[in-house]
Amino acid sequence: MSFLFQPEPIIAVPIQGSQQLYPVRRIYCVGQNYSDHVREMGGDPKQTPPVFFSKPANAIVINNQQVHYPPATKNLHYEVELVVALGSGGLDLNQNDVQACVFGYGVGIDFTRRDLQLAAKQGGKPWDVAKGFDESAPLSALIPAVGIDCSRGHIWLSVNGEIRQDADLSEMIWSVSDIVVHLSTLFALKAGDLIFTGTPAGVSAVSAGDQIKAGIAEVGEIEFELVAPRSC
């Protein structure tokens, strides 16, 4: 048996302090998981529970490489997020199972074509084109979870040196454990799954030429330049 054409390389993320790479299977994302962000998007945290969507694995950008401004939008927003990397998984997990499933953590940016997302919301349509485009998920190297407490910790993002997002992981509506448990009722989670856990308030538009830097206490940092769209 042979392939009709050469398959794409496996998408993988560096691991801090290791020569090994983390192979990515799927990317799950949580929206509206910080109360202040729900409010800034016009929602009510008491009536708007977190929502789930996904991105393709090849949306990931690693090693602080440049990110190209995407086509079909005039309103590209950044969203800094804690990213959970699973080392195992399962169906219908309980809270006691979660710690054993988590391999590590990273700092991710969920780029969003906000104008397309708003149009999708108004039309009751999926968010795929607003969230799942090329280079929409820059990600830092992963840090193994041993000794890392992500129930709290400073999370921030700056654009051209100006702080835009400044919050604490303890402000998440759903904790990491809550998210993993709920996702396991919808999907069979497996090693290689990444979970973007939602963003705090302070999201806004960026343009080509902007320098974006973000970090999470004890987890790491990411820094890259947003550049002009790719040419054909």
N, C-alpha and C positions, 0 to 999 in steps of 0.2 A: 504494500500500500504506500502511496505517496500523496503529498499535498498537491492540489491543483496549482497553487502559487505559494510562495514562501510566506509563512505566517509571521506576524509581527513579533518582536522580542517580548519576553515577559516583562511586565511593568514591575519595578522593584524600587525600594526606598532604602537609603543608607541607615545603618544602626550605629549610634554613637559608641566609640571604643571597640568596634568589631570590624573584621574584614568581610563578614557575611552581609547579605542583603535580605531585606524582607520582601517576599513576592506578594503582590497585591492581587486579590481575587475580585472583590467588589468594594464599592464605596457607598455607604449609607450616610444620610445626612438628616439632621434634626433642625427644623425651623421653629422660630418663635419659642425659644427655650430660656430667654431672659425677660423678666417683666418689663424693664425699661425699653428694651428693643420692641416688644409687642406694642407698647404705648406709642413709640415714635413712628411705628408703621400704621397707626390708627386703630389698633385693636385693644381689647380689654383682657388682661391676663387671667381674670376670673372666668371669662367666657370663651377664651381662645386657647385650647390646649396645644401643646407642641404638635407639629406635623412632621411627616417623614417623606423623604424623596431620595433620589439617588443620582450619582454621577458615574460616568464610565471610568474605568481604571486608567485609561490613557489621558484623562484630564490632568493627571498629576504632573507637576514640574518640580524637580529636585535640584539640590546643590546650588541654590540661590541663582539659578539661571534667569535671564531676562524673560518676561512674560509679554506676549504680543496683545495689544488692544484688539478685542474681538470684532468681527463684522456685525452688522445689523443692529447696532445699538448706539444711542447717543447719551446713555446714562448708566455707565458701568460702576457698580458699587463693590467695595471691599467688605469682608466680614471675617474678622479673626476668630478662630475657634480652637478649642482643645480637640485633638484627634486621638481616638483610642484605636490601638492596633491589637486585634485578637490573635492569640496563639492557638486557640481551640474554640469550640463552640457547641452547638447543639440546638435542639428544639425545646420549647417550654422550660427554659432555665428558671431557677429561683435565685433569690438574692445571694444565697450561700455559694452558688456556682460561679458567680461572676468573677471573683478575684482570681480563680484558677484559669479563667479563660483569657484574661488580659495579658498580652505580652509586653506592651509598652505604650508610650504616649508621644505625640508630636504637636507641633504648632502648624496649623493649616490656615489658608485663606480660601474662603468660599466666595469666589467672584460671581456676581449676579448681574445679568442684563436687566436692570430694574424696570425699564420701560416695557420690556417684553413680559416680565413677571406680572406687572400691574395689569397689562392687557389680558393675560391668561386668567388672573383672578377675576376680573370683571366679566369675562366670558365663561367662567366655570370650567376652564381648560387646564390640562396638566402644565407643570412648570418645566418640562424637559428642556425646551429651547432656551429658557431663561437661566438654567442652572448647569446643564450638562454639556457645555461647549468646550472646544479645545483650550487647553491651558487654564482651565477654570479652577484648578485645585493645587496651587503651589503648597509644598509641604516641606518642613524641616526634616533633618535626620531624626530617627526615633530614639527615645531613651527607654531602656528596659524599666519595667514597672516596679521592680524590687526597691522598696524604701521610699517610693514616691507617693505622696498623699495628694490626690487631685480632687478632694472634697472642698479644698480652698486653695487660693493662690492668686497672685496678681496676674491679670491678663490685659494686654495693651496693644495698641497699634498706632504708629505714627506715619504721616505722609509729609515728605520733605522736612523731616525733623519736628513737625508739629504733632503733638499727641491728639489723636481723634477718638480713640476708644480706650477706656480706662476703667476697669471693673475687677471683680473677684469671682473666681469659679464657684464660690459658695452661693452666688446669686442665681445659679441655674435653677429653673423650675423643676426639671427632672434631673436627678443625679446620674452619674455614669452607670451605676447599677440599675437604676430605673429604666434607662434607655436600653441597655443590653437585654434585660428581662423582657421588656415590651417587644423589641425587635425579634426576639426568639419565638414569640407567639405568631409572628408573621412570616418568618423565613428560617430556614435551617442555617444558622450561623456556622462559619468555618474559619480555620486558620487562614490568614491572608485578608480577612475582612477589616476595612477601616471604617470608623464611625466619626463623622464630624458632628460635634455635640451642640452646635448653636452658637450664636454670637450675641455679645452685649450691645447696648445702645452706642450710638456715635457713628453709624454707617453713613457714608456719603459718596459722592461721585469722585472719580479720579480720571486723569488724562494721560496720554502718552507723554513720557518725560518725567513723570512722578517717581520718586524713590519711596518705596514702601518697606517699613520695618515693623516687626511685631514679635512679641515674646510672651512666655508664660513662666512664672517662677518655678524653678526646679526642673522645668521641661526643656526649655531651649529658646532659640530665637530664629527668625527667618528675615532675610533682607534681599530685595531685588528691585530692579528697575522695570517699570511698565513702558514698553516701547511701541513704536508705530505699528499698525496692522501689517501682517504679512502681505507681500505682493504675490501675484500669481506666478 
